[in-house]
Structures are given as C-alpha cells and as structure tokens.
C-alpha cells in the first residue's frame, strides 16, 4: 500500500446518511473485500450472471457512518471508541455489514502507525 484515501459518501433516500469510504492505491476497499471473499460466496451461491455476482460481492460490506465512528482521527489511527475495540485482537473495524448493523459482518484490520506514517 502506498496511498490511502478517506472520503465520505451519502447513502439512503431523502435524508441521506454519510458513510466513510476508503481507497487503497485508488481502489475501493470494498473491491478488495469482494475479491477476498469471492470463493467463500461461490460455495453458497450459484449466480449465473457475472455482473449480478459482482454487485452482490460489492454489496456485502459498506462504510461505517460518520456518527458510528465518532472521532475519525482516533478511530483511523488505531484507537477506536470502546464499542469498536477488540482488545484481544487489537483490531479496528473499517467496514461494516451492508444490513446497517456494523457488527453483523465487519471487516476489521490492525492499524499500525509510526511518527511519519
């Protein structure tokens, strides 16, 4: 990874909710998650349409809402709020489930920081 971008994007209807999104070297993090879980879902689904399969895979994770994350500087530097922390693994969720309950199917990662990175 050379570059990570953080962005906010709206979801929902008339009163949209904003979520955090991420690009790693220009690619949406959800694409990486879809690639990593592709074989898992193939065993459970027999989708004949490749475009529908891709949409399904991309829709398995979604960003965390701005309200859920709270202080983004703390969260994205590896010091999340207690309800997000997993002390046993030292991980932080960066994507949640597309059902709207982040803890249903979170994508968690270890965030390591140095004085310059």
Phi and psi restraints in degrees (value plus and minus 20) as a CYANA .aco file:
   2 UNK   PHI    -128.4   -88.4
   2 UNK   PSI     -50.6   -10.6
   3 UNK   PHI    -167.0  -127.0
   3 UNK   PSI     115.8   155.8
   4 UNK   PHI    -143.4  -103.4
   4 UNK   PSI     114.8   154.8
   5 UNK   PHI    -136.1   -96.1
   5 UNK   PSI     117.3   157.3
   6 UNK   PHI    -129.2   -89.2
   6 UNK   PSI     113.9   153.9
   7 UNK   PHI    -164.8  -124.8
   7 UNK   PSI     141.8   181.8
   8 UNK   PHI    -133.3   -93.3
   8 UNK   PSI     120.6   160.6
   9 UNK   PHI    -160.6  -120.6
   9 UNK   PSI     127.2   167.2
  10 UNK   PHI    -103.4   -63.4
  10 UNK   PSI     125.8   165.8
  11 UNK   PHI    -152.6  -112.6
  11 UNK   PSI     139.9   179.9
  12 UNK   PHI      81.1   121.1
  12 UNK   PSI    -192.1  -152.1
  13 UNK   PHI    -113.8   -73.8
  13 UNK   PSI    -142.0  -102.0
  14 UNK   PHI     -81.1   -41.1
  14 UNK   PSI     -60.9   -20.9
  15 UNK   PHI    -134.1   -94.1
  15 UNK   PSI      70.6   110.6
  16 UNK   PHI     -89.1   -49.1
  16 UNK   PSI     130.4   170.4
  17 UNK   PHI    -122.0   -82.0
  17 UNK   PSI     120.1   160.1
  18 UNK   PHI    -118.0   -78.0
  18 UNK   PSI     119.3   159.3
  19 UNK   PHI    -141.7  -101.7
  19 UNK   PSI     140.7   180.7
  20 UNK   PHI    -103.5   -63.5
  20 UNK   PSI     117.2   157.2
  21 UNK   PHI    -146.8  -106.8
  21 UNK   PSI     142.5   182.5
  22 UNK   PHI    -162.1  -122.1
  22 UNK   PSI     123.1   163.1
  23 UNK   PHI    -143.0  -103.0
  23 UNK   PSI     108.9   148.9
  24 UNK   PHI    -126.4   -86.4
  24 UNK   PSI      95.3   135.3
  25 UNK   PHI      29.7    69.7
  25 UNK   PSI      19.8    59.8
  26 UNK   PHI      67.7   107.7
  26 UNK   PSI     -23.8    16.2
  27 UNK   PHI    -130.0   -90.0
  27 UNK   PSI     112.9   152.9
  28 UNK   PHI     -77.3   -37.3
  28 UNK   PSI     113.7   153.7
  29 UNK   PHI     -78.0   -38.0
  29 UNK   PSI     -50.8   -10.8
  30 UNK   PHI     -83.7   -43.7
  30 UNK   PSI     -48.1    -8.1
  31 UNK   PHI     -87.0   -47.0
  31 UNK   PSI     -63.8   -23.8
  32 UNK   PHI     -81.9   -41.9
  32 UNK   PSI     -61.1   -21.1
  33 UNK   PHI     -84.7   -44.7
  33 UNK   PSI     -60.7   -20.7
  34 UNK   PHI     -82.4   -42.4
  34 UNK   PSI     -63.7   -23.7
  35 UNK   PHI     -82.5   -42.5
  35 UNK   PSI     -59.4   -19.4
  36 UNK   PHI     -91.5   -51.5
  36 UNK   PSI     -46.5    -6.5
  37 UNK   PHI    -125.8   -85.8
  37 UNK   PSI     -17.7    22.3
  38 UNK   PHI     -72.6   -32.6
  38 UNK   PSI     -71.0   -31.0
  39 UNK   PHI     -85.6   -45.6
  39 UNK   PSI     -56.0   -16.0
  40 UNK   PHI     -79.1   -39.1
  40 UNK   PSI     -67.9   -27.9
  41 UNK   PHI     -91.9   -51.9
  41 UNK   PSI     -50.9   -10.9
  42 UNK   PHI     -79.2   -39.2
  42 UNK   PSI     -55.5   -15.5
  43 UNK   PHI     -87.5   -47.5
  43 UNK   PSI     -46.6    -6.6
  44 UNK   PHI    -118.6   -78.6
  44 UNK   PSI     -40.5    -0.5
  45 UNK   PHI    -146.2  -106.2
  45 UNK   PSI     128.7   168.7
  46 UNK   PHI    -143.0  -103.0
  46 UNK   PSI      50.4    90.4
  47 UNK   PHI    -100.6   -60.6
  47 UNK   PSI     104.9   144.9
  48 UNK   PHI    -106.1   -66.1
  48 UNK   PSI     -44.8    -4.8
  49 UNK   PHI    -115.5   -75.5
  49 UNK   PSI      92.6   132.6
  50 UNK   PHI     -77.4   -37.4
  50 UNK   PSI     -57.4   -17.4
  51 UNK   PHI     -86.7   -46.7
  51 UNK   PSI     -59.7   -19.7
  52 UNK   PHI     -86.8   -46.8
  52 UNK   PSI     -57.2   -17.2
  53 UNK   PHI     -83.8   -43.8
  53 UNK   PSI     -63.5   -23.5
  54 UNK   PHI     -82.2   -42.2
  54 UNK   PSI     -63.6   -23.6
  55 UNK   PHI     -82.8   -42.8
  55 UNK   PSI     -62.8   -22.8
  56 UNK   PHI     -79.0   -39.0
  56 UNK   PSI     -67.5   -27.5
  57 UNK   PHI     -83.7   -43.7
  57 UNK   PSI     -62.7   -22.7
  58 UNK   PHI     -86.9   -46.9
  58 UNK   PSI     -47.5    -7.5
  59 UNK   PHI    -105.3   -65.3
  59 UNK   PSI     -19.0    21.0
  60 UNK   PHI     -93.1   -53.1
  60 UNK   PSI     -48.2    -8.2
  61 UNK   PHI    -144.2  -104.2
  61 UNK   PSI     134.3   174.3
  62 UNK   PHI    -164.4  -124.4
  62 UNK   PSI     147.2   187.2
  63 UNK   PHI     -89.4   -49.4
  63 UNK   PSI     144.6   184.6
  64 UNK   PHI    -106.7   -66.7
  64 UNK   PSI     122.9   162.9
  65 UNK   PHI     -91.6   -51.6
  65 UNK   PSI     138.2   178.2
  66 UNK   PHI     -79.1   -39.1
  66 UNK   PSI     -59.3   -19.3
  67 UNK   PHI     -85.7   -45.7
  67 UNK   PSI     -58.6   -18.6
  68 UNK   PHI     -84.3   -44.3
  68 UNK   PSI     -63.2   -23.2
  69 UNK   PHI     -90.2   -50.2
  69 UNK   PSI     -55.3   -15.3
  70 UNK   PHI      52.3    92.3
  70 UNK   PSI    -133.1   -93.1
  71 UNK   PHI    -105.8   -65.8
  71 UNK   PSI      81.8   121.8
  72 UNK   PHI     -83.9   -43.9
  72 UNK   PSI     -51.9   -11.9
  73 UNK   PHI     -81.6   -41.6
  73 UNK   PSI     -66.4   -26.4
  74 UNK   PHI     -85.6   -45.6
  74 UNK   PSI     -69.3   -29.3
  75 UNK   PHI     -78.2   -38.2
  75 UNK   PSI     -71.9   -31.9
  76 UNK   PHI    -102.5   -62.5
  76 UNK   PSI     -20.2    19.8
  77 UNK   PHI    -125.5   -85.5
  77 UNK   PSI      -5.3    34.7
  78 UNK   PHI      69.0   109.0
  78 UNK   PSI      -3.9    36.1
  79 UNK   PHI    -146.0  -106.0
  79 UNK   PSI      48.4    88.4
  80 UNK   PHI     -92.3   -52.3
  80 UNK   PSI     145.6   185.6
  81 UNK   PHI     -79.1   -39.1
  81 UNK   PSI     133.1   173.1
  82 UNK   PHI     -72.5   -32.5
  82 UNK   PSI     -56.6   -16.6
  83 UNK   PHI     -88.6   -48.6
  83 UNK   PSI     -36.4     3.6
  84 UNK   PHI    -118.4   -78.4
  84 UNK   PSI     -41.1    -1.1
  85 UNK   PHI     -90.1   -50.1
  85 UNK   PSI     125.6   165.6
  86 UNK   PHI    -146.5  -106.5
  86 UNK   PSI      64.6   104.6
  87 UNK   PHI     -77.8   -37.8
  87 UNK   PSI     -51.7   -11.7
  88 UNK   PHI     -86.4   -46.4
  88 UNK   PSI     -52.9   -12.9
  89 UNK   PHI    -128.1   -88.1
  89 UNK   PSI     -36.2     3.8
  90 UNK   PHI      47.7    87.7
  90 UNK   PSI      13.9    53.9
  91 UNK   PHI    -130.8   -90.8
  91 UNK   PSI     141.7   181.7
  92 UNK   PHI    -148.4  -108.4
  92 UNK   PSI     114.1   154.1
  93 UNK   PHI     -92.5   -52.5
  93 UNK   PSI     117.9   157.9
  94 UNK   PHI    -138.5   -98.5
  94 UNK   PSI     -41.1    -1.1
  95 UNK   PHI    -153.0  -113.0
  95 UNK   PSI     129.8   169.8
  96 UNK   PHI    -137.9   -97.9
  96 UNK   PSI    -197.0  -157.0
  97 UNK   PHI     -94.7   -54.7
  97 UNK   PSI     126.7   166.7
  98 UNK   PHI     -92.0   -52.0
  98 UNK   PSI     -28.5    11.5
  99 UNK   PHI     -93.6   -53.6
  99 UNK   PSI     -33.3     6.7
 100 UNK   PHI      85.0   125.0
 100 UNK   PSI     -32.2     7.8
 101 UNK   PHI    -123.3   -83.3
 101 UNK   PSI      84.4   124.4
 102 UNK   PHI     -76.2   -36.2
 102 UNK   PSI     -56.4   -16.4
 103 UNK   PHI     -97.1   -57.1
 103 UNK   PSI     -27.0    13.0
 104 UNK   PHI     -85.4   -45.4
 104 UNK   PSI     -63.2   -23.2
 105 UNK   PHI    -172.0  -132.0
 105 UNK   PSI      42.2    82.2
 106 UNK   PHI     -98.0   -58.0
 106 UNK   PSI     130.6   170.6
 107 UNK   PHI    -123.2   -83.2
 107 UNK   PSI      93.6   133.6
 108 UNK   PHI    -128.2   -88.2
 108 UNK   PSI     132.0   172.0
 109 UNK   PHI    -165.1  -125.1
 109 UNK   PSI     140.6   180.6
 110 UNK   PHI    -111.4   -71.4
 110 UNK   PSI     107.6   147.6
 111 UNK   PHI    -127.1   -87.1
 111 UNK   PSI     100.9   140.9
 112 UNK   PHI    -136.1   -96.1
 112 UNK   PSI     109.6   149.6
 113 UNK   PHI    -141.5  -101.5
 113 UNK   PSI     133.3   173.3
 114 UNK   PHI    -147.7  -107.7
 114 UNK   PSI     153.7   193.7
 115 UNK   PHI     -80.2   -40.2
 115 UNK   PSI     -43.7    -3.7
 116 UNK   PHI    -134.9   -94.9
 116 UNK   PSI     -28.2    11.8
